Amino acid sequence: MEIHREAYFAISTENRPGELASVTAILMEAGVDLYGLWGYGTGHGAAQIIAIPHDEKKFMSVAKDVGWRVREGVCFHVEGQNKAGVLVDLLQKIAAEGVNLMAVDSMSLEDHFGCYMWAEDDDSETLAQLLGMRVPLA
């Protein structure tokens, strides 16, 4: 398995038709390429768009220019050969250490899988250690 630390950016927005399309069009026009993108409602007419850009500085420049409210955080990208239960050992190890994952988004294509994992900010360094990464993360 390969594991990488990634910066993600959470854009707070309204939950209305076309909001995600608008954000992606702005990013495309600015030439911002993404590793991942998620959009979801958070309740009471609000939504959040999570973007993991190839070029963080370029993304932040665009965000500043258009006035997006953006919060930066850390997530982890895990990828490797796909097989039944490929994440079980890793998820059990994380659970045994008491780290509560906020989200895991995983998918596979043929014999390859990839996923992103998010923990609370306070648990990011612990999660990094459990994933075999060097800490501190900064």
SVG drawing of the C-alpha trace seen along z (x, -y; Angstrom):
<svg xmlns="http://www.w3.org/2000/svg" viewBox="-33 -38 42 49">
<polyline fill="none" stroke="black" stroke-width="0.4" points="0.0,0.0 1.1,-3.6 0.1,-6.3 0.4,-10.0 -0.5,-13.1 -2.7,-15.6 -4.0,-19.0 -7.7,-19.4 -9.7,-22.6 -13.3,-22.8 -15.4,-25.5 -18.5,-26.6 -21.4,-27.4 -25.1,-27.3 -26.9,-24.1 -28.6,-25.0 -28.7,-23.6 -25.6,-24.4 -23.3,-25.4 -20.9,-22.5 -21.0,-23.1 -20.1,-26.7 -17.1,-25.9 -15.8,-23.3 -16.2,-25.7 -14.2,-28.4 -11.5,-25.9 -11.4,-24.6 -11.1,-28.1 -8.2,-28.8 -6.5,-25.6 -6.7,-24.0 -6.5,-20.2 -7.9,-18.1 -7.0,-14.8 -10.5,-14.6 -13.7,-16.5 -16.7,-15.9 -19.9,-18.0 -22.6,-17.5 -25.3,-19.3 -24.6,-20.0 -28.2,-21.0 -30.2,-24.2 -29.5,-25.3 -25.7,-25.0 -23.3,-22.8 -19.6,-22.0 -17.3,-21.2 -14.1,-19.4 -11.3,-19.8 -7.9,-18.2 -5.9,-20.2 -2.6,-19.2 -1.4,-22.8 -2.4,-24.2 -1.1,-27.7 -2.9,-28.0 -6.1,-26.7 -5.8,-29.2 -5.1,-32.1 -8.4,-31.3 -10.3,-30.9 -9.1,-34.3 -9.9,-36.0 -13.5,-34.7 -14.1,-35.2 -14.7,-31.6 -14.7,-30.9 -12.1,-28.1 -10.8,-26.0 -7.6,-23.9 -7.0,-20.5 -5.1,-17.3 -6.2,-13.9 -4.5,-10.8 -4.6,-9.1 -4.2,-5.3 -3.9,-3.3 -2.9,0.2 -3.9,3.5 -7.6,4.2 -8.8,7.4 -11.6,8.3 -11.0,6.8 -7.9,4.8 -8.6,2.1 -9.8,4.3 -6.4,4.7 -5.6,1.0 -9.1,-0.1 -8.9,2.3 -5.5,1.0 -6.8,-2.6 -9.9,-1.6 -7.7,0.2 -5.8,-3.0 -9.0,-4.9 -8.8,-7.2 -12.3,-8.1 -12.2,-8.6 -14.5,-11.4 -14.7,-10.0 -13.4,-7.3 -14.1,-7.6 -12.9,-4.5 -13.4,-3.2 -11.9,-0.6 -11.3,-0.3 -10.5,3.2 -7.6,4.4 -6.7,1.0 -8.2,-0.8 -7.8,-4.2 -9.3,-5.9 -9.0,-9.2 -9.2,-9.1 -10.0,-12.0 -9.6,-12.2 -10.3,-15.1 -7.5,-17.6 -6.3,-16.5 -5.9,-12.9 -4.2,-13.7 -0.7,-13.0 -1.8,-9.8 -3.4,-8.6 -0.2,-9.5 1.8,-7.4 -0.6,-4.5 -0.3,-4.8 3.5,-4.5 4.2,-8.2 6.7,-10.5 5.4,-13.1 5.1,-15.9 3.1,-16.6 4.1,-20.3"/>
</svg>
